[in-house]
Amino acid sequence: MRTVVPRSLLDIDDLSRDEIFHLLDRAESFKATAPPRDLLAGIPVLNLFFEASTRTATSFTLAEQRVGADVISFAPGTSSLGKGETISDTAITLRGIGVRVIVVRHPESGFPRRLAEAFDGHVINAGDGPRAHPTQALLDLMTLRNEFGRFDGLRVAIVGDILHSRVARSNIVGMTQLGIDVTLVGPPTLLPDAFAAQGVRIERDFGAVLPLVDAVMMLRIQRERITSSLLPSLDDYTRNYQLDRRRLDTLRADAVILHPGPYNRGVELTDDVLDDPRSRYVAQVGNGVFVRMAVLDLLVNGARAA
């Protein structure tokens, strides 16, 4: 008998174009009407966050509760993984006690994939190092579709520390797959020319890009990952790549501003941005709950009509 391997979501390219639209439609239906609370009734879901998180961890927890899952959360430092147990041993233990879904965030790229290979259940990558963050990309896509009603031909600029951004990497894949025209903006140390191989444009002049785009996504400067050689002067960075009042005045009135959070006030953006009516940060956070509900439903129950 052929063994069916439980499906996981490790990056956005695990999904076909049609599946992305299905998830977005499903998320929209959840947003419009509260779903049955028994979609994942009796399904134990473990939140395993090796990195601190506010938005993503809380969003997943709310999503799990709203679809009726049994939610389990604990600090990995107190787990056997923190005491030297292998991923395989931990995976066997978790499945043995009934865990069906693991939502995992880890500072090491590839950790969720290794966990998925060992775990007889579903794994959702909530961010691994600088590699991937698929549900963030999905909620960003949902926010854009809410705003513009389409993807094909949209022009989006992603600005800042692209090198260390799992959000940027997953969004590049998802956006280009759906026909969005993506421009990456940043200094060469944080945006190497090699990113152009992913079918996107690279631009160093932030001011030249802003008037041309439908949306601009600002990324946090990840000081915990950046060495002084990559960012020798924060003042130079803010002078060239900060979104402030002066640059806001060049952004089209019908454009929108995105940010995955957390944001650094006074670094990649100023308070003017957060107060601007074109900011969609709150909408992004809200959409994250519905997207994650849809992902849980798809992995556990399969595709269904939205």
N, C-alpha and C positions, 0 to 999 in steps of 0.2 A: 504494500500500500504506500502511495506517495505521501510523504510528510509535508504538511503545509507549514511554512516558516511564518511566524507572526510578523506582521509588517511594522516597520519603524519609520520615523521621520528624522533623518540625520542631517539633511540639508535640503534646500529648496529643489534641487535637481532630482530628488527622489520622486517628485511629482511631475506628471505630465501637464501640459497646458490645460487640457480639459479638467484635470483634477484640481488645478489651482482655481479655475472658475467654479467648479463644484463647491470647493471649500468656501470661497467668497460668497457664493449664493447661499450656502447653508448658514454661514455666519450672519448674513443679512436677515435670514428668516428668524434666527435666534434673537437678533436685535429687535425685530419688529414684534415678535410674539414669544413669550416665555416658552421654552421647550418642555416636553414632559420631563419630570425630574427622575425618571427611571431609565434614562438612556444607558447609563452605566451602573444601574442599581446592583449593589453587592460586589462591584469590581474594585478590588484594592489598588489604589494608585499611590505610588511612593514618590515624594519630592526629595531629590537627592542633590542638594546644592553645595558644592565644594567652594564656591565663591559667594561673597555677600551679594544679595539682591533684594531690592524692594519691589520695583514694578513687576518684573517677570515672575518672581516667586508668588507674590500676592495675586497676580492675574491668573496664574495657573491654578492656585488654590480655589479662587472664586469660580473659575470655569469647572473644575472638578466637582465642586459642591453643587453647582447648578445642574449638572447632568446626573447627579445622584451617586457619584462614586464614593467609596470609602477612602478618605484621604489620610495618608500617613506622611508625616514630615519629621525629620530629625537631623541633627548636626552630624555630618560625616566624620568629624573629628572624634566623635564618641563611638563610631562604628568599628567593626573589625577591619575594614579597609584601612583605617588609621592605625591599626595595630599590626599591619603586615600581611593580612589575608589577601589572596589574589583576587582579581576581578572574577575569574571563573568560580572560585569558591563562594564568593559573595552572591553571584548570580544564582547559583544552585540553591543557596540558602533562601534567598528571597522568593524564588519560584516555589520552593518547597513549603513555605508558609503561606502561599496563596497570592503573592503580589503578581498582578497581571500587566501593569504599566509602570514604567519608571521614567520620570521626568528628571533629567540630569543636566547640571551645569558644572563644568570643570575647567580649570585654567590650562589644561594640556590639550592641544589639538589631537583629535582622533580618539579621545577617551570614550565618548558615547558610542562610536562604532565598535570598539573592542568590547564594550559592555553588551551591545546588541548581539554580537557574535556569540557571546557566552550565555545570554539570557533567553530563556524560552518564553518570551513575552514581547510586549511592545516597548520600545525605547523612543523617547522624544528628546531631541537635543535642544536644551534651553540655553545653549551657548558653550562652545569649547574653544578656549584660547582665542586667537585671532581668526579662527577658521570659518565658523558658520553660526548662524542664528536664524533658522528657517521661519519660526513663528513671528519673529520681528518683521521679516521681509513680507510675510503674508498680511500682517496688520497694516504695514505701510501701503501695500497694494490696495487693501480695502479702503484706506483713508483717501487715496488718490482716486479710486473709482467713485467713492461717495461724492467727491468734489467735482470731477470732470465727466463722469459717466462713460469713460473709455480709457484705454491704454495706448492703443496704436497711435503713434505720432506725438505723444506727449514728450516734452523735453524736461528732463530732471537733472539738476546739478547736485552732486554729492561732494561736500567740501570738508577738508581737514585731514585728520590722521587716518588716511586710507590704509596705510601699511598694517596697523594693528587692529583694524576694525572688522570684526566678524559680521556686523550689521551691513557694512558696505559690501563685503564679499557676497553675502546671500542676496542682497538687493540687486547687485549687478547681474547675477544669474537670473533672478526672477523677473526683473524689469526688462532685460534684453529679450528674454523668452517671449514676453508679451508685447513686444514691439515698441517699448519705450526707448527714446533716444537719451542715452546717459552720458553726461560729461563729468569727469572727476577733476576736482580742483584742489591744489595744494602744493607745497614746496617739494622739490625733488627728493629730499630726505624722507619725507612722509608719504610720498606718492611717486614711487619709481616708474620709469618709462615702461617697464615690463607689463604694467596693468593694461596697456593699450592692446595687448594680445587677446584680451577678453571681449573685444568688440566694442570698446568704449573710447571716447575721446579724452585726451588729457589736456588740461588748460592750466596755466600758471597765473593768469591774470583774472582774478576774481571779479573785478569791476566790469570786465568785458563780457562776462558770461551772464551776470545777473539780469540785465534787461531782456534777455532772450528766452528765459526758461519759464515753464509753467509751475515748477516747484523747485525749491532749494532745500536740501537736507544738510543740516549742520551736524558735524560729529564732534564728540568730546575729545579734547586733548587728553590722552591716557598717560598721565604723568608717571603712573606706576610701571609703565612698560617702556617709556622713552628715556634714552640716555642723552647726555648733554651733547654728544656728537650729532645726534639726529635733530635736536632742537636747541641749537646753541644760544638762541635769544628769543625768549617769549615775547618781548616787546616787538621784535621784527615780525613774529608770526601774527600778533594781533593787528599790527599796522597793515599787513597785506591780506589777511584772511578772516578777520573778525567781521561778523555781520552786526553793524551798528546803525545808528540813525541815518548817517550820510548814505550808506549803501542801501538801506531800506527805501530811501527816496527814489532809487533807480529801479527797484523791483516793480513789475507790473501790478496794477491794482487788483487784477484777477488771479494773481499767482498765490501760492501758499508756501508756508514755511514748515518744515518737518524737523524733528529732533528725536532720536531714540531715547534720550535721557541716560544717565543723569547729565545735566548740563553744568558748565562752568560759567557762572556769571562773570562778565568782565574779561573772558578769554575768547571763546569762539563766538560769543554773542553778548549783547548788552541787555539791560532791562527793557529797552525800547522794543526789542524783538518779542519778548514774552508778553508785553502789553499790546502788541500789534494785532489787529483783527484778522490778519492773514495767518497767524500762528495756529497750527493744528495739533499742538502737543497733547492737549487734553483729549481731543478726538482720537488720537493714536492710542493713548492709554486705554480709553474706553473700548475701542475696537479690539484691543488685544484679548479681552475676556471672551468675546464672541468667536474670534478666530480660533482660540485655543479650545473652546467647546466643540467647534466643528472638527478640529484635528482629532480630538479624543474620540468623537463619534465615528469618524471615518476609519481610524485604526482599529477600533474594537468592533464596530458594527458593520463596516463596509459602506460603500456608496449607497445613497438613497435619494429619493426626490427631495429637493429643497422645499 
